[in-house]
Amino acid sequence: MKCPQCGQWNRASMPHCQKCGATLDTADARIPSWKTTLKDDQRGKEYIRVDEDGEASVTPDSRDALAREMAELKQRKAEGSRVQRQLRRESAQRGAAPSSMTIRTHTSVDTFWNVEDNPRSTVRIKRAGQPDDETSRTHRVNNQWQDSRSYDPLWEEQEMYGTWQLPQNTQFTGRLPSRARGLRHVVRILVIIMFVCLLGLTVFFGYNYFRDRISAAKELNKPSVTASIKDDLAAHTILIPGEDGQQIYIRELHTSYIVAGGFATVEVADHIWYDEITDYVGETMTVTLTPFVKTASGQQKPMDLITYDISIPLSPITMNAPDGLRTEVATAMYSMNFTVRPGSTVYINDEDVSDTVDSEDGDFTYNATVQPIGDNNFVIRVRSQYCRENSMTVTLYREPQEIPLDLSADTYSTTNAKAIEIRATTLPGADVNVLSPHTDLNLTNVDSTGAFSFYAVFEEYGDNVITITSSYPGKKTSVVEYIIYYIPNPDEYTPKAWPLNADGYSELLANNVVRTERNQVYEVKGTIAEIVSDKPQMAIVYTSEDGKSQPVLVENFTKTTWKLGEYYRIYGDANGTYSNMPRISARYTYW
């Protein structure tokens, strides 16, 4: 127990104070003070329940015990707050720093601290710069805060220590921070972001729109160039903007053009840019026009240059014979056939052969001398009007010979005669043989000069192959094959024709092999119903009177090119079958 004189704490069983020796009241100390706070009956409300059998049961109300504990807790908290305030005052008097909990203010004007059942102790925590209201207005007197209604020591204490201590029985009204206000803050931020994005998109699309409008306006003021046709040749049309009635002069064309409808129309053929160029010209060319506008004073004001690209076509050339760019031959002379545009300039191995080009269809034939050295290359160059030069290389391969054997350079490649003379030369003293049909072989000068001759006999209509061999001891035998196209004159050939009526058509189908071996000639009359091939040209003709049956495949060896849907009278000889229909090699065509 505590000494009443010196304040020393002593054990309750000791009669005297250990410090000052004063007598202690041991009678009161024997009963602990906490025992006086106990009560014998702490029972609360009880519930008596009676069941169906009349049995009663007593159940205490747990809410009474809970309310009692909450009341005690509230009382202890109030007592603790009072003791803490007393301790702080004592500590302040001794110069010690206070140790209370600091209250931080919130910027929301909706946050309140309320003191229950005591309006004088109500505290409102305000934001900096907020004006006072009727319930919380204070003023400073003699460096101390004083309430406008009455003095409250709590205000003085909080001003002294620079911190806020809640009064006893203080409750918090509202939420700190407010969840709803936080949500509103997030929504506000999202709205601002959406507004900024919308503003950015508006600026972006607006910029692009006006930029495109400006570009379109600039394009309207620029000349336009489009590909066109002038006199059936490639050209370009240029539209130059200007004011109606103005004259625009083109320096390269040496011509003035009048502006009508807001534009001056200029048509320029592409070939004028390269007609005078004799050197190599590429596939494309960039050209430039220099326009000038004539002012009212007669002066010429330069305008923007007009530049565009043109394509330069190749000179057309078609090779009819041989069939490929590389061909193996066995003759000293080989006929090559080509078709170019009439009036073209043609060079073969730098030899000008333009005079041999047909002026109507552009066809020409070149008899090439083929040496027995392997590859013989022939470069064909063609330059047509309004085109760039075109070229191709044809290789004729002739096997190298140990024994020279050549036909005369004037040997025919086509003939209407049944037999023609063939002259040739070989190694003097060589043994010469003619393996194809022939007559009158003359070997008189073979031993001295190597020259010999014979008459070739043609047994087939069309191509006939002449074969000659020359051999010599210790050397490889040389072989020469030469093709001669044989067809009799029309007055000799056409009278031999059989009509392809119903009976003739059936007989040809039944005896096609025999008729082909005998080169039987037939007359085919009808309309070209279908073009099967262009090179060589092959077509189907229906030879019946109604033009719907008796189909015949006709291969064109005439000088006439057939057209689909045209009616012709064709003479040709039997040449087998094609898809179960007779095949005829046409030699002459009539309308």
BELZINOR-V822056 format. One record per pair of residues at least 12 apart in sequence whose ideal C-beta (glycine too) atoms are under 6 Angstrom apart, sorted by the first residue. I is the first residue (numbers start at 1). GAP is how many residues later the second one is. If there is no record, write none. Layout:
# BELZINOR-V822056
((I;GAP) (I;GAP))
This chain:
# BELZINOR-V822056
((1;28) (3;14) (3;19) (5;15) (5;17) (6;13) (6;14) (12;17) (44;17) (44;20) (45;16) (45;19) (46;12) (46;14) (47;12) (78;90) (81;87) (98;63) (100;65) (102;61) (103;61) (105;20) (106;70) (107;20) (110;64) (111;63) (111;65) (112;61) (113;57) (114;57) (114;59) (115;52) (115;55) (116;53) (116;55) (121;46) (124;12) (144;12) (145;14) (154;13) (221;20) (223;15) (223;17) (223;83) (224;15) (225;13) (225;83) (230;37) (230;39) (233;36) (233;153) (234;36) (235;32) (235;34) (235;35) (236;32) (237;30) (238;28) (239;24) (240;24) (240;51) (241;22) (242;17) (242;22) (244;15) (246;13) (246;47) (247;47) (248;16) (248;43) (248;45) (249;43) (250;39) (250;41) (251;39) (252;37) (270;40) (271;115) (273;12) (273;14) (274;38) (281;31) (281;107) (284;25) (284;27) (285;25) (286;23) (287;23) (288;17) (288;19) (289;17) (291;12) (312;76) (313;74) (314;76) (315;67) (315;68) (315;69) (315;72) (315;75) (316;25) (317;23) (317;65) (317;73) (318;21) (319;19) (320;17) (321;15) (321;16) (325;69) (326;69) (327;69) (328;69) (329;41) (329;67) (329;69) (330;150) (330;151) (331;149) (331;151) (332;38) (332;74) (332;75) (333;34) (333;78) (334;34) (334;36) (334;62) (335;30) (335;32) (335;78) (336;30) (336;32) (337;28) (338;26) (339;23) (339;24) (340;22) (340;42) (341;21) (341;43) (342;17) (342;20) (344;38) (344;40) (345;38) (346;36) (347;34) (348;18) (348;30) (348;32) (349;29) (349;30) (370;26) (370;28) (372;26) (372;28) (372;29) (373;27) (374;26) (375;20) (375;22) (376;20) (377;16) (377;18) (378;16) (379;14) (380;12) (401;77) (402;73) (402;74) (403;24) (403;27) (403;67) (403;69) (403;72) (403;75) (404;23) (405;21) (405;65) (405;73) (405;75) (406;19) (407;17) (407;75) (408;15) (414;71) (415;71) (416;72) (416;73) (419;36) (419;38) (420;36) (421;34) (422;32) (422;34) (423;30) (425;25) (425;26) (426;24) (426;44) (427;23) (427;45) (428;22) (429;18) (430;40) (430;42) (431;40) (432;14) (432;20) (432;38) (433;36) (434;20) (434;34) (435;32) (436;30) (436;31) (437;20) (437;22) (438;16) (438;18) (438;19) (439;16) (440;14) (440;15) (441;13) (458;28) (461;26) (461;58) (461;112) (463;20) (463;22) (464;20) (464;22) (465;16) (465;18) (466;16) (467;14) (468;12) (487;100) (490;98) (494;77) (496;25) (497;24) (497;25) (497;26) (497;74) (498;24) (499;24) (500;22) (500;24) (500;43) (505;45) (508;74) (512;65) (515;59) (516;58) (516;60) (519;54) (520;54) (521;52) (522;62) (523;48) (524;17) (524;28) (524;30) (524;46) (524;60) (525;44) (526;15) (526;16) (526;17) (527;20) (527;40) (528;34) (528;36) (528;38) (529;13) (531;33) (536;19) (537;19) (538;17) (539;15) (539;23) (540;13) (541;13) (551;30) (552;30) (552;32) (553;25) (553;28) (553;30) (554;16) (554;30) (554;32) (555;30) (556;30) (557;28) (557;29) (557;30) (558;28) (558;30) (558;31) (560;29) (568;21) (569;21) (570;16) (570;19) (571;16) (571;17) (572;12) (572;13) (572;14) (572;15) (573;12))
